[in-house]
Amino acid sequence: MKTNGLLLIPVENQVRELDPKLLLACIAARRGFTSVIGSRREMEMGIDAFPRGIYLSKSMTVRSLLFFQIAHRLGHEIVTWDEEALVHLPPETYFSRRLHPAAIRFVSHLFAWGPANVDLWRQYPELPPETPIHPTGNPRGDLLRPELRNFYQADAREIARRYGQFILVNTNFNHINAFGDDLNLFQSVRKPGETPKFGRAARGMSLAYAEGLRDHKTALFNDFKRLIPKLEAAFPEHKIVVRPHPTEKHDAYQKVAAACPQVEVTNAGNVVPWLMATQAVIHNGCTTGVEAYVLGIPAISYRSSIDATYDEGFYQLPNQISYQCFSFEELQKMLGEIFDGRIGSANGDARKVLIDRYLAGQEGPLACEQIVDQLVQINRDMQKGAPSSPLARVQQHIISKALRLARWVQPRLPGSHNRPEFQRHRYPGIAVDEVEHRLQKFQELTHDDLPLVVEPLSDVLFTVRPDG
């Protein structure tokens, strides 16, 4: 795999991350990079198969530490953004949950969503002072820009054709309704009276904070389950499309839908075309509210249960960037005004100031272009480094043998979040011709005529490189 530079671009949640990261790979190819893009788990478990490259991590948690240590030993450069830093927990809890003092020391560059993200990271006491933070924006933000929205135009038209007029209900109850019990804030107890154990969602939280968040999310979860049939009854001419968070179970929503013929539950594809096709989206504290605002789509935060600790300390941005309704009657009235054309999307100076602080790259060079500018210099600096020593090569051989064993053992561990059914839920896969099609659309929209070659490395990993 000879190249001017190798980018390793992992994707965890396919419906949310793949398209923006394909755009990044497309733009990186203009600068001579070959990218490997696909399943995060497969890429990390097979990291020893790749030449030295730049690994674009999406987090710096304690779970990243072992991989960072391995990747560093193998000669890879690690740069990072945080997928969860746009809508984030209060700083102290965010730091303990999303940043690990040892893991962050393996990161050479940080890419921030915007000025607020830069300020957040600068507050972290364990951040090495020499670590550069680049306020580039994020590739997910690029797909919301006017010049790139047409990437989803055909999908949006097909959704509109299929559903007609519909209300989109986006949920984010993965803290209490996760695909696997171990992914929730608290795991289910086996015996009455037993103290529940922390799940993965509570990592880095105090017991009191996790219990309060569980109680608040449970109240909202119940509110939304009651909301769906009310919407169907109040707006019989509209379909109700429920789109769960990518790591949520669908069972509770399917149970509601079974009694509501106008309700459908799906999280197929990226959320952007669904937003483009809907007349209004309802959420509570969801990043979808931010995306809808940028797209100019009416978004309503349904706040029928309130807890200031979490609503103001965690979900402030998506709630404030949206209309807010505190009862079903208020929501019904606002939806009627939206459908009648009396009001459009949420706007105003205060919202504009807020979004500008949180989301960079809304105009001028794309976030992907700014990121690639930095990657070019990082790659140059990598090439100046000394070649690996004989001792380092021995260590790399030992690491490769250990990874082969781990690849066999991990999926077989009881309760492993790497079990195949969860990986398929989070990353169902994509055909190579579909990857080529999406890249071609990106090139058309960015007026790029560089020939690209796409090659499958497995059923979930692909290379994207310039031809020639």
C-alpha positions in Angstrom: 0.0 0.0 0.0 2.3 2.8 -1.3 1.0 6.2 -0.7 2.0 9.8 0.1 0.3 9.2 3.4 -2.1 6.8 5.0 -5.2 7.8 6.9 -7.0 5.3 9.1 -10.6 6.5 9.5 -12.7 4.3 11.9 -16.5 4.4 11.8 -18.4 3.2 14.9 -22.0 4.1 14.1 -22.5 3.7 10.4 -25.6 5.7 9.9 -24.2 8.7 11.6 -20.5 8.7 10.8 -19.9 7.0 7.4 -21.0 9.7 5.0 -19.1 12.6 6.6 -16.0 10.4 6.9 -16.3 9.4 3.2 -16.3 13.1 2.4 -13.1 13.4 4.4 -11.5 10.5 2.5 -12.5 12.1 -0.8 -10.9 15.4 0.1 -7.8 13.8 1.5 -7.3 11.9 -1.8 -6.8 15.3 -3.5 -3.7 15.8 -1.3 -2.3 12.3 -2.1 -3.6 10.4 0.9 -4.8 6.8 0.8 -7.6 6.3 3.4 -8.7 3.1 5.0 -12.3 3.6 6.2 -14.8 1.3 7.9 -15.7 -0.6 11.1 -13.8 0.8 14.1 -13.7 -2.6 15.8 -12.3 -4.4 12.7 -9.7 -1.6 12.1 -8.5 -1.5 15.7 -8.4 -5.3 16.1 -6.4 -5.5 12.8 -4.2 -2.4 13.3 -1.0 -4.5 13.0 -1.9 -5.1 9.3 -1.5 -1.5 8.2 1.7 0.5 7.5 2.5 3.5 9.6 -0.3 6.0 9.2 -2.4 8.7 10.9 -5.3 7.3 13.0 -8.3 9.6 13.3 -9.8 8.6 16.6 -13.2 9.7 17.7 -12.7 9.6 21.4 -10.0 9.7 24.2 -11.7 7.5 26.9 -10.2 4.9 29.2 -11.3 2.3 26.6 -9.1 4.0 24.1 -5.9 3.7 26.2 -4.9 0.2 25.4 -5.5 0.7 21.7 -3.5 4.0 21.7 -0.6 2.2 23.4 -0.6 -0.5 20.8 -1.1 1.9 17.8 1.8 4.1 19.1 4.1 1.1 19.5 3.3 0.2 15.8 4.3 3.7 14.7 0.9 5.2 14.1 0.2 8.9 14.8 -3.0 9.5 16.7 -5.1 12.6 16.2 -8.6 13.0 17.6 -11.9 14.7 17.7 -14.7 13.8 20.1 -18.0 12.8 18.5 -19.8 13.6 21.8 -18.2 17.1 22.4 -20.9 19.1 20.6 -23.7 18.2 23.1 -21.6 17.4 26.2 -21.9 16.7 29.9 -20.9 19.4 32.4 -17.1 19.8 32.3 -16.2 17.8 35.4 -18.3 14.9 34.4 -17.4 15.2 30.7 -13.7 15.0 31.7 -14.0 11.9 33.8 -16.2 10.2 31.2 -14.7 11.3 27.9 -11.1 12.1 28.5 -8.4 9.9 30.1 -5.2 11.5 31.4 -3.0 8.7 30.0 -4.9 8.3 26.7 -4.8 12.0 25.8 -1.0 12.0 26.0 -0.8 9.7 23.0 -2.8 12.3 20.9 -0.7 14.7 18.9 -3.5 17.0 17.6 -7.1 17.7 18.5 -9.8 18.8 16.1 -12.6 20.8 17.8 -16.2 21.3 16.7 -15.9 25.0 17.5 -14.7 27.7 20.0 -16.8 26.2 22.8 -15.1 22.8 22.3 -11.7 24.5 22.4 -12.5 26.2 25.7 -13.8 23.0 27.1 -10.7 21.1 26.4 -8.4 23.9 27.6 -10.1 23.6 31.0 -8.9 19.9 31.3 -6.1 19.9 33.8 -4.4 16.8 32.3 -4.2 18.3 28.8 -0.6 18.5 27.7 0.0 22.2 27.2 1.8 21.6 23.9 -1.1 19.8 22.3 -2.5 21.9 19.4 -6.3 22.3 19.2 -7.6 23.2 15.8 -11.2 24.8 15.7 -11.9 23.3 12.3 -15.5 22.1 12.8 -16.5 18.5 12.1 -17.2 16.6 8.9 -20.7 16.0 10.1 -21.2 19.8 10.0 -20.1 19.9 6.3 -23.0 17.8 5.2 -25.4 20.5 6.6 -23.9 23.2 4.4 -25.9 24.5 1.4 -23.4 23.4 -1.1 -23.4 19.8 0.1 -27.0 19.2 1.1 -27.8 17.9 -2.3 -25.8 14.8 -1.5 -29.0 13.7 0.3 -31.6 15.3 -2.1 -32.5 12.0 -3.9 -32.9 10.2 -0.5 -35.0 13.1 0.8 -37.3 12.9 -2.2 -37.7 9.2 -1.8 -38.5 9.5 1.9 -41.1 12.3 1.0 -42.6 10.1 -1.7 -42.9 7.1 0.6 -44.2 8.9 3.7 -45.9 12.0 2.4 -46.4 14.5 5.2 -44.8 13.2 8.3 -43.6 14.3 11.8 -40.2 13.0 12.7 -39.7 12.0 16.4 -36.1 11.6 17.2 -35.2 9.8 20.5 -32.0 9.7 22.5 -32.8 7.3 25.3 -29.8 5.1 24.8 -28.8 5.7 28.5 -31.8 3.6 29.6 -33.0 1.8 26.5 -29.7 0.6 25.0 -29.3 -2.3 22.6 -27.5 -4.2 25.3 -28.2 -4.1 29.1 -24.5 -3.5 29.8 -24.7 -0.2 27.7 -27.2 1.5 30.0 -26.5 3.7 32.9 -27.4 0.8 35.2 -27.5 -2.9 34.5 -30.7 -4.8 35.3 -30.7 -6.5 38.7 -31.2 -10.3 38.9 -32.8 -10.4 42.3 -35.3 -8.0 44.0 -33.5 -5.6 46.4 -30.2 -6.1 44.7 -28.1 -2.9 44.1 -27.8 -2.3 40.4 -24.3 -2.1 38.9 -23.1 0.7 36.7 -23.4 0.1 33.0 -21.0 1.6 30.3 -23.1 4.7 30.0 -22.4 5.7 33.6 -18.6 5.5 33.2 -17.1 8.6 34.7 -20.2 9.7 36.5 -20.9 10.0 40.2 -23.6 7.7 41.6 -25.8 10.6 42.3 -25.4 12.1 38.9 -26.1 8.8 37.1 -29.1 8.1 39.3 -30.6 11.5 38.6 -29.9 11.2 34.8 -31.5 7.8 34.8 -34.6 9.1 36.5 -34.9 12.1 34.2 -34.4 10.1 31.1 -36.9 7.5 32.3 -39.5 10.2 32.8 -38.9 11.5 29.3 -38.8 8.1 27.8 -42.3 7.5 29.2 -43.4 10.9 28.1 -42.3 10.1 24.5 -44.1 6.7 24.5 -47.3 8.5 25.5 -46.6 11.3 23.0 -46.5 9.1 19.9 -50.2 7.9 19.9 -51.3 11.5 20.9 -49.6 12.9 17.8 -51.3 10.3 15.6 -54.7 11.1 17.0 -54.1 14.9 16.7 -52.7 14.9 13.2 -54.3 12.0 11.3 -53.2 13.3 8.0 -49.6 12.9 9.0 -47.4 9.9 9.4 -45.4 9.7 12.6 -41.8 8.4 12.0 -40.0 7.4 15.1 -36.2 7.4 14.7 -34.4 5.9 17.7 -30.8 6.7 18.7 -28.4 4.4 16.8 -27.6 2.3 19.9 -31.2 2.1 21.2 -33.5 -0.9 21.2 -36.6 -0.5 19.1 -38.8 -2.8 21.1 -40.7 -0.2 23.1 -41.4 1.9 20.1 -42.5 -1.1 18.0 -44.9 -1.9 20.8 -46.4 1.6 20.5 -46.5 1.4 16.7 -48.3 -1.9 16.8 -51.4 -0.1 18.0 -50.9 3.0 15.8 -51.2 2.4 12.0 -49.8 5.8 11.1 -46.6 5.2 13.1 -43.4 3.7 11.7 -40.1 3.0 13.6 -36.8 3.2 11.7 -33.3 4.6 11.9 -32.4 3.7 8.3 -29.6 5.9 6.8 -28.3 9.2 7.9 -30.7 11.6 9.7 -30.1 14.5 7.3 -32.4 13.4 4.5 -35.1 12.6 7.0 -34.8 16.2 8.3 -34.9 17.6 4.8 -38.1 15.6 4.1 -40.1 16.2 7.3 -42.3 19.2 8.2 -41.1 19.2 11.8 -38.9 17.2 14.1 -39.6 16.6 17.8 -36.7 15.7 20.2 -35.5 16.4 23.7 -31.8 17.3 24.1 -30.8 15.6 20.9 -28.1 16.7 18.4 -30.8 16.4 15.8 -32.1 19.7 17.1 -28.8 21.4 16.2 -28.7 19.7 12.7 -32.3 20.8 12.1 -31.5 24.4 13.1 -28.6 24.6 10.6 -30.8 23.0 7.9 -33.6 25.5 8.5 -36.1 22.8 9.6 -38.6 23.5 12.4 -37.4 21.6 15.5 -39.3 21.4 18.8 -37.8 20.2 22.1 -40.7 18.5 23.9 -39.9 19.2 27.6 -42.8 17.7 29.4 -40.5 16.6 32.2 -37.9 19.0 33.5 -34.7 18.7 35.5 -32.5 21.8 35.4 -29.4 19.9 36.3 -29.5 17.9 33.1 -31.5 20.2 30.8 -29.2 23.2 31.4 -26.0 21.4 32.2 -26.1 18.7 29.5 -28.8 19.4 26.9 -28.7 23.2 26.8 -27.5 23.6 23.2 -30.1 21.5 21.3 -32.9 22.7 23.6 -32.2 26.4 23.2 -31.5 26.2 19.5 -35.1 24.7 19.1 -38.6 25.8 19.9 -39.5 24.5 23.4 -42.9 23.1 24.4 -43.7 22.0 27.9 -47.1 20.3 27.4 -48.8 18.3 24.6 -51.3 21.2 24.2 -48.5 23.6 23.6 -46.8 21.2 21.2 -50.1 20.6 19.3 -50.6 24.3 18.8 -47.1 24.9 17.6 -47.2 22.1 15.1 -50.5 23.4 13.8 -48.8 26.8 13.2 -45.9 25.2 11.4 -48.1 23.1 9.2 -50.2 26.2 8.4 -47.1 28.1 7.4 -47.5 30.7 10.1 -44.1 30.0 11.6 -40.9 28.5 10.1 -37.7 27.2 11.7 -36.4 28.6 14.9 -34.2 31.7 14.4 -33.1 34.9 16.1 -29.9 36.6 17.2 -29.4 34.6 20.4 -29.6 31.3 18.6 -27.2 32.5 15.9 -24.7 33.6 18.6 -25.0 30.2 20.2 -24.5 28.1 17.1 -21.5 30.2 16.0 -19.8 29.4 19.3 -20.4 25.7 19.1 -20.1 24.9 15.4 -17.2 26.2 13.3 -16.8 25.6 9.6 -20.3 26.8 8.6 -18.8 29.0 5.8 -15.5 29.3 4.0 -13.3 26.2 3.7 -15.1 23.0 4.7 -14.2 21.4 8.0 -12.8 18.5 6.0 -10.5 20.8 4.0 -9.2 22.4 7.2 -8.6 19.0 8.8 -6.8 17.8 5.8 -4.6 20.9 5.7 -3.4 19.9 9.2 -3.0 16.2 8.3 -0.7 17.1 5.4 1.7 18.8 7.8 1.4 16.0 10.4 2.3 13.5 7.7 5.3 15.5 6.7 6.5 15.5 10.3 6.0 11.8 10.5 8.2 11.1 7.5 11.0 13.0 9.2 11.0 10.5 12.1 13.7 7.9 12.6 12.9 4.4 11.3 11.9 1.8 13.8 14.8 0.0 15.7 15.3 -3.8 15.8 13.9 -3.8 19.4 10.8 -1.9 18.2 10.3 -4.4 15.4 10.4 -7.3 17.9 7.8 -5.5 20.0 5.6 -5.0 17.0 5.8 -8.8 16.2 4.8 -9.6 19.8 1.9 -7.1 19.5 0.7 -8.8 16.3 0.6 -12.2 17.9 -1.3 -10.8 20.9 -3.8 -9.1 18.6 -4.4 -12.4 16.7 -5.3 -14.0 20.0 -7.6 -11.1 21.0 -9.4 -11.2 17.7 -10.4 -14.8 18.5 -11.2 -14.4 22.2 -13.1 -11.1 22.5 -16.3 -11.9 20.6 -16.6 -15.0 22.7 -16.5 -13.3 26.1 -19.8 -13.4 28.0 -21.5 -10.0 27.8 -18.9 -8.5 25.4 -20.1 -5.4 23.7 -18.1 -6.7 20.7 -20.6 -9.6 20.2 -21.5 -9.9 16.5 -25.2 -8.9 16.8 -24.4 -5.6 18.4 -21.6 -4.9 15.8 -24.1 -5.6 13.0 -26.6 -3.3 14.7 -24.1 -0.5 14.9 -22.3 -1.2 11.6 -24.4 -3.3 9.3 -22.0 -3.0 6.4 -22.1 -1.5 2.9 -21.4 -2.7 -0.6 -18.3 -1.4 -2.5 -20.4 -0.1 -5.4 -22.4 2.0 -2.9 -19.2 3.4 -1.4 -18.1 4.3 -5.0 -21.5 5.9 -5.7 -21.4 8.1 -2.6 -17.8 9.2 -3.3 -18.9 10.1 -6.9 -21.7 12.3 -5.5 -19.3 14.1 -3.2 -16.9 14.7 -6.1 -19.8 16.1 -8.3 -20.8 18.5 -5.5 -17.3 19.7 -4.8 -16.4 19.9 -8.5 -13.6 17.3 -8.1 -12.6 15.3 -11.2 -9.8 13.3 -9.5 -10.0 9.6 -10.5 -10.5 7.5 -7.3 -10.0 3.8 -6.7 -12.1 2.0 -4.0 -11.0 -1.5 -3.0 -12.5 -3.7 -0.3 -10.1 -5.0 2.3 -13.0 -7.0 4.0 -16.7 -6.8 4.1 -16.5 -3.8 6.4 -13.2 -2.1 5.4 -12.3 -0.2 2.2 -9.4 1.7 0.8 -10.0 5.0 -1.0 -7.0 6.3 -3.0 -6.2 8.5 -5.9 -5.8 6.6 -9.1 -2.2 6.6 -10.3 
